[in-house]
Amino acid sequence: MSLEWSDSQDTIDWHELQNLYRLAPLGDKSAELLQTVFTNSRFKCFVRDGAGRLVAAGRVLSDGADCAYLCDVAVMPDHQGTGLGRAVVQRLLDHCKGHRKIILYAVPGKEDFYRRLGFMRLLTGMAIFEDQAAAIARGHLGEV
């Protein structure tokens, strides 16, 4: 499988990225929202297949030293289970070397994937979501 890796968003078609997130499935995020969040992220990663199709992406919010937040790792369904997601996460983690902590929250059911990459359950993690009820229904939030 021939893949082209890039850390630059200069040639990204934001509508293509929107489609990747929808199919991955990581929800309906608009092209405009994705452009904003990727532009404001310190580290990013994009992967294209041999035909030039965007098949994976991810990003990290970071302050550069203390805290990094790994988020939005998306892989096309036909590339899931091939090790590509793991490779994207590892590339982003390599960019975060030296940070005192790296955090993430996972889609319910994906915890073992991240555990195999060295992540542990954060016992004191808490969050406020724009739509608390939907986050509870998806399994992202629960009572303390």
C-alpha positions in Angstrom: 0.0 0.0 0.0 1.6 3.2 -1.2 0.9 6.2 1.1 1.9 9.8 1.1 2.3 11.4 4.5 2.2 15.2 5.2 2.2 17.5 8.2 1.1 20.4 6.1 -2.4 21.5 5.5 -1.5 23.7 2.5 -3.0 21.4 -0.1 -6.0 20.1 1.9 -9.4 20.2 0.4 -11.5 20.9 3.5 -14.6 19.3 1.9 -12.6 16.1 1.3 -11.6 16.2 5.0 -15.2 16.7 6.0 -16.1 13.6 4.0 -13.4 11.6 5.7 -14.7 12.6 9.1 -18.2 11.7 8.1 -17.2 8.3 6.8 -14.7 7.4 9.6 -17.3 8.0 11.4 -16.3 11.0 13.6 -19.5 13.0 13.0 -20.6 15.8 10.8 -18.0 18.5 11.1 -18.3 21.2 8.5 -15.4 22.0 6.2 -15.2 25.5 7.7 -15.0 24.0 11.3 -12.3 21.6 10.3 -10.3 24.3 8.6 -10.5 26.4 11.8 -9.5 23.6 14.2 -6.7 22.2 12.1 -5.3 25.7 11.5 -5.3 26.3 15.2 -3.6 23.0 16.0 0.1 22.8 16.6 0.6 19.4 15.0 -1.3 17.7 12.2 -1.0 14.7 10.0 -2.6 13.9 6.7 -2.3 10.6 4.7 -3.2 10.0 1.0 -3.3 6.7 -0.8 -1.6 6.0 -4.1 -4.6 7.4 -6.0 -4.3 10.7 -4.1 -7.4 10.1 -1.9 -7.3 11.4 1.7 -7.5 8.3 3.8 -6.4 9.5 7.3 -5.9 12.6 9.3 -5.3 13.7 12.9 -4.2 16.7 15.0 -2.8 17.8 18.3 -3.6 20.9 20.3 -0.4 21.8 22.3 1.1 24.5 24.4 4.5 23.3 23.3 5.9 22.0 26.6 3.4 21.0 29.3 0.2 19.7 27.8 -0.8 18.2 24.4 -4.3 17.0 23.4 -4.5 14.3 20.7 -7.8 14.7 18.9 -9.7 13.9 15.8 -7.8 10.9 14.4 -9.9 9.7 11.4 -9.2 6.8 9.1 -11.3 5.8 6.1 -13.3 2.6 6.8 -11.5 0.6 4.1 -8.1 1.5 5.8 -9.2 0.7 9.3 -7.6 -2.3 10.8 -4.5 -2.0 8.7 -2.3 -0.2 11.2 -2.8 3.2 9.6 -4.6 4.7 12.6 -1.8 3.4 14.9 0.8 5.0 12.6 -1.0 8.3 12.5 -1.2 8.4 16.3 2.4 7.4 16.7 3.5 10.2 14.3 1.5 12.7 16.3 2.9 11.3 19.6 6.5 11.7 18.1 5.7 15.4 17.5 4.7 15.7 21.2 7.9 14.3 22.7 9.0 16.3 25.7 5.5 17.3 26.7 4.8 16.6 30.4 1.4 15.1 29.6 -0.6 14.0 26.5 -4.3 13.5 26.9 -7.2 12.4 24.7 -10.7 11.2 24.9 -11.7 8.2 22.9 -14.8 7.1 21.1 -16.4 4.5 23.4 -15.1 1.1 22.5 -11.7 2.3 21.3 -10.0 2.4 24.7 -8.0 -0.8 24.1 -6.6 0.7 20.9 -5.2 3.7 22.8 -4.2 1.5 25.8 -1.9 -0.5 23.4 -0.2 2.9 22.5 0.6 3.6 26.2 -2.4 5.6 27.3 -4.0 5.0 30.6 -7.5 5.9 32.0 -7.6 9.4 33.4 -9.3 9.1 36.7 -10.0 12.8 37.3 -11.0 13.8 33.7 -14.1 15.9 33.4 -15.7 17.8 30.6 -18.4 20.2 29.5 -19.9 19.5 26.1 -21.9 21.9 23.9 -24.7 19.2 23.9 -24.4 17.4 27.3 -27.3 15.1 26.6 -25.9 13.9 23.3 -22.5 13.4 24.9 -24.1 11.3 27.6 -26.0 9.3 25.0 -22.8 8.6 23.0 -21.1 7.4 26.1 -18.6 10.3 26.4 -20.0 11.6 29.7 -21.4 10.1 32.9 -22.1 11.2 36.4 -19.2 11.8 38.8 
